[in-house]
Amino acid sequence: DPSQPRGKWQISTEGGELPRWRGDGKELFYHFADSFFAVDVKTDGPAFEAGNPRRLFDIPGVSASSTHGEFTVTKDGQRFLVAMQTQNATAQPIQVVVNWR
């Protein structure tokens, strides 16, 4: 809606990356250091309002600068899917059969 005020608002007091909205737009999730955070927001009034960030949980090794830093949140904000590299990953051999009959 072009009549609504637009702008930038600081949400985190220390930093953050990888922001994601809850499906109804009433909560914003983000990552900082090894932790995931949530912030309650109000977008339906005359001005944008943000609450205080709450630390939800920690997952080490997640970063926007890595290829494994992506995450998604369910529409209700209750479940997270985080792509990350496991430290115990080992390559498994494959077998290729040629001229099979």
N, C-alpha and C positions, 0 to 999 in steps of 0.2 A: 504494500500500500504506500504510494508516494507521499501521502499526507502524514505518515508516521515519522517521528524523528529518527535520523540515522546518525551514526557516529561510531567511535571506538571507546570501549570501556575496559579497564584493567580488571581482570578476574583474579589472577594469582599475585600474591605478594612476593614470591620468590622466583618465579619462572614457570614455564610449562611448555608443552608441545603436544601434538597429536590431538587437538580438540574434537569432540564428538557430541552431538546433541541427543538427548533422549527423544523418543518418537513424538511426544506431545510438546516439546520445546520448553519444558519447565525445569530442565536440569541440564547442565553442561558437564561433561567428563573430560579430563585431560591427564597427561602423564608428566611427571617431573622426577628426575633422579631415578630411583627404583620403585616409585610409588604411583598409584592411580588415585585421582581425586575426583570429587563431585562437588558441584556448586548449584544450589537452588537459584533459579532466575525467574523474573517476571517480565514478560515481553508484551503483555496485553494491556498495560496501562499507558498513561501519557509519557512515561519515561521508563527506560530500561533499569531494572534493579537486580543486583546480584548479592547473594548471601555470602557467608564465609566458607572457604574451601574446607572440605572434610576429606581426610585420608581414608581410602577404602581398603586397599591391600597393596602388597609389594610383589613385584616380579622383577628380579634383577635381569639386566641385559637387554631391556627393551629401549629402543632409541629411534628417533625419526631419521637419524643419519645411517641406520643400518637397514638392510633389506628385510629384516625380521621385526620391524617396529610397528607393524600395522595391527590395529585392533578394531573390533566392532562391538556394539552394544545392542542388546535386544530392545525393542520398542518401549518396553516397560522399565528399562534400566536395571534389571535384576540380574542379568547374565552377561558376561564378557567372553569374547573369543579373541585370544591373543596369539598371533603368529610369532613364533620364536624358534631359534635354533637350539636343539638339545645338545648338551655337552657330551653325551654318551653315544652319539650317532656314529654308526660304523657302516661302511659300505658292504652290501651283500652281493655275492657273486651271482651272475645270471648265466644261464646256459642257452645257447642258440643252436637249434637243430636245423641243418640245411638238407635239402633233398629228402625230406621226410615223406613217407608214403604209407 
